[in-house]
Amino acid sequence: MIYFASDFHLGIPSWHSPSAKERESRVLRWLDLVAKDEKLKAVYLVGDIFDFWFEYSMVVPKGYIRILGKLAELSDRGVELHLFTGNHDVWMFDYFEKELNAKVYRDPIEITLGEKRFFIGHGDGLGPGDHGYKFIKKIFRNRFCQWLFRWLHPDLGARLATFFSSSSRAAQAKHEPFLGADKEWLIVFANEKIKQNPEIDYFIFGHRHLALDLLLQNGRSRYVNLGEWFSGGNYAVFDGNELVLIPFETTKESFPDQS
């Protein structure tokens, strides 16, 4: 079995606040659920795992011990860990690769899993529009800009990033209405992509904060958005042939029927 989830946004509004702890607890319960699966092969965390993450040479953000420990347990068992950077945790460098033996992706990937072809990415900066963010993303990923930020004291850098992150995320944590397939940038992107590569079976994204599973224009490929974990959380399970999107709050501490 292969599991997918995204947009935990751990650490907002602050890593030690009650709401952040509750969300971390929910993610931990999900990882415990995943760990019980005897057929577990891999876990894909598709971006914005943390609401802010920056790796200094000798410093990483405070908190997240339980999450990192649980991921380490999975890795030690031989479970593949695949982590995608999102727009909030774009500054992952080599910490997770060294400590968790995880594969870190900074761009979307195409990969064959089981009998299906997948296109997987966080989703930020894809599709038409959002030109302001696309410009900012280039700055965030610029090595010189990263070098400059590294010279800020970690306390100052974290406080500055958390302030801007919290200001924007507070509104986006609310219910996100579906805009229609022709106005959802990631769906538009996926429909254009299958014209170039009709062999893709699943497009797996996060970022949008709206859990969706729908057929694309070719009537075969599926767009799956993993949603967010502010209000319950969703995850996807792939058994090698079929993928199912599941609300975590409905599964409690037991598995859905995977027969």
C-alpha positions, -999 to 999 in steps of 0.1 A, spaced: 0 0 0 11 35 -7 -3 65 13 -5 102 3 -12 132 24 -3 169 23 -8 204 39 -4 195 76 9 230 82 25 220 114 35 249 136 7 273 129 -2 295 148 28 284 169 42 250 174 33 249 211 -3 263 208 -33 241 216 -46 241 180 -12 232 166 -8 204 191 -42 191 183 -34 190 146 -1 174 152 -19 148 174 -43 141 145 -14 136 121 3 113 146 -29 92 148 -29 90 111 7 79 110 -1 53 136 -29 40 114 -6 39 84 21 20 104 -4 -8 112 -9 -16 76 11 -48 70 12 -41 33 27 -6 38 53 2 12 57 40 9 44 73 23 42 104 1 39 137 19 31 162 -8 42 195 6 35 221 33 42 195 60 54 224 81 40 259 79 76 271 81 109 252 77 144 265 72 176 245 77 205 264 90 239 247 90 235 236 126 199 245 134 164 232 125 131 246 137 121 238 173 93 213 179 80 184 158 99 157 178 69 133 178 63 137 140 100 133 132 103 103 155 73 86 139 87 91 104 120 78 116 103 46 129 87 41 95 120 47 77 138 22 101 112 -4 91 122 0 55 91 21 45 99 45 17 95 82 26 89 107 -2 87 144 9 78 172 -15 86 208 -7 56 232 -7 53 269 -7 56 270 31 85 245 36 104 252 4 136 255 24 142 218 30 178 209 21 195 177 32 183 172 68 155 148 60 176 129 35 203 123 61 182 118 92 152 99 77 167 85 45 138 103 28 137 113 -8 130 150 -11 115 165 -43 115 202 -51 96 199 -84 67 177 -95 76 142 -107 61 116 -131 64 80 -118 49 46 -123 35 30 -92 21 -5 -96 1 -5 -128 -5 33 -130 13 64 -141 13 93 -116 21 130 -118 28 142 -82 36 176 -69 25 201 -43 9 222 -69 22 257 -61 31 277 -92 14 253 -117 -12 263 -142 -22 298 -154 -23 329 -133 -7 336 -99 22 354 -115 30 373 -83 36 340 -64 56 325 -93 79 355 -91 83 352 -53 89 314 -57 119 322 -79 133 344 -51 127 317 -24 145 291 -45 174 314 -54 206 302 -37 219 337 -31 186 347 -14 187 316 7 223 324 17 212 359 27 183 346 48 207 322 65 225 352 80 195 361 100 195 348 135 172 317 136 149 333 161 144 364 139 141 344 107 115 321 122 95 349 137 95 369 105 84 339 84 58 328 108 42 362 110 37 364 72 27 327 70 1 331 98 -14 362 82 -21 345 49 -30 310 62 -56 322 86 -80 331 58 -72 300 37 -79 276 66 -116 283 60 -139 264 37 -126 267 1 -154 267 -25 -150 248 -58 -146 274 -86 -154 251 -115 -130 230 -136 -123 258 -160 -113 282 -132 -93 258 -109 -57 263 -120 -45 229 -111 -73 212 -130 -66 234 -160 -29 224 -157 -38 187 -155 -61 188 -185 -34 205 -206 -8 180 -193 -28 150 -205 -28 164 -240 10 160 -239 11 128 -220 -23 109 -221 -7 79 -202 -9 97 -169 -36 80 -147 -35 102 -116 -26 138 -108 -19 141 -71 -17 176 -56 -20 195 -24 -18 233 -20 -54 241 -29 -69 231 5 -99 216 -12 -101 178 -13 -113 166 -47 -113 135 -68 -127 140 -103 -123 128 -138 -104 150 -163 -115 159 -198 -102 126 -214 -127 107 -192 -100 84 -178 -73 103 -159 -82 116 -124 -73 148 -106 -69 141 -68 -63 170 -44 -54 158 -9 -69 189 8 -57 202 42 -56 191 79 -70 221 96 -105 206 96 -101 168 99 -77 159 71 -78 136 41 -55 111 27 -52 88 -3 -44 51 -5 -31 33 -36 -32 -5 -36 -12 -10 -68 -42 -7 -90 -68 17 -76 -65 49 -56 -91 60 -30 -93 95 -13 -105 91 23 -115 116 50 -95 107 81 -122 118 105 -144 90 92 -118 62 96 -111 69 133 -85 44 144 -94 15 121 -87 9 84 -114 14 57 -123 -17 38 -94 -23 14 -104 -57 2 
